Amino acid sequence: MSGGFLKAIFMDQVFEKYYRACYSRTGYIPTQPSGDNLYPGDFFQIRKGELIVLGNIYMNNLVSSENCYLSEPNPLNSSAWSFYNGVSKPYSGRGTGENVFEGQFEYSRQVLAFDSWGSFNFKGLNPESVRILNWNFLADELIIKLTQTNFSFRELYVVTESATTTDWTLAIASSDKGELEIATDSDNFGLVDIFGHPSSRTIQSKEIEFYNREEKRKPNFFKAKKLVVHENQLEVFVNDLINRRLGVYEWANEFYDYNFEYDPVSYSPHVSVNTQGSVLDMLQGNELNPNTALQYFKWTDAGQDDIDRFFEFYAA
């Protein structure tokens, strides 16, 4: 695993528009800005905008070698891997130049203008993915091992699929004055988009926060499963919590030597939507064990809500 365990992948807020668009267009979550590798079976947590890799189900021997089934490389829809936000092309054209060795040559030149902070342009070529084929077979076993017998996680993600490209290019602006000028001398271009093409070169850039080109098939994009509390257990907990809160007024009047005022007509107990962790915290000792873990936990697909967690730290 690249970088070992406990490596934190920090997400800068300027990447938020790109993250949302990448997931919306491709279905995969990127690991930029670090470009770190996430392999099938890696498990991680998200803490204060950081993706913290904690291990791998294969490397940690949570899955036996005979149950390790990974797919062959699967080609993905290339058209979905070229997208942008807030980028225009004020100039595209052909020009000529002089080379002391080869004489005159023609080239294509393009100027990209970014209209705001966080506007971006992305292109990935020849995308393909590798995934865990027998996830459904492993899912229950992993819940028991990750929450009870090998670890005691209450919050966790497991990478089920990793995507790569032969190369990808990403540019993100730091202001509404962002500009990128690129050119190529390839003979196959007229006035088409040359951003991200292997032959293109950067002439100049202005107000660009991040500009990177990766030319190897690194697993920089992924899909994951998230450990969550079963809905039926959550519903039972919420109902019980509401009933207990309804009796707080009578209890408080008897317990405290103070006249706390109370309006039974307008009082409605508030229960936060973020109650999953509370369900587990309120369990009696040994109520959650290897025999009952599957009653409390299940896996669901990581998605947009989880991408938001990379950036919620900045909203505080």
Buried (B, 14 or more C-beta within 10 A) or exposed (E): BBEEBEBBBEBBBBBBBBBBBBBEBBBBBBBBBBBBBBBBBBBBBBEEBBBBBBBBBBEBEBBEEEEBEBEEEEEBEBEBBBBBBBBEEEEBEEEEEEEEEEEEEEBBBBBBBBBBBBBBBBBBBBBBBBBBBEBEEBBBBBBBBBBBEBBEBBEBBBBBBBBBBBBBBBBBBBBEEBBBBBBBBBEEBEEEBBBBBEBBEBEEBBBBBBBEBBEEBBBBBBBBBBBBBBEEBBEEBBEEBEEEBEEBBEEEEEEEEEEEEEEEEEEEEEBEEEBBEBBBEEBEEEEBEEEBBBEBBBBEEBBEEBBBBBBEBEEE
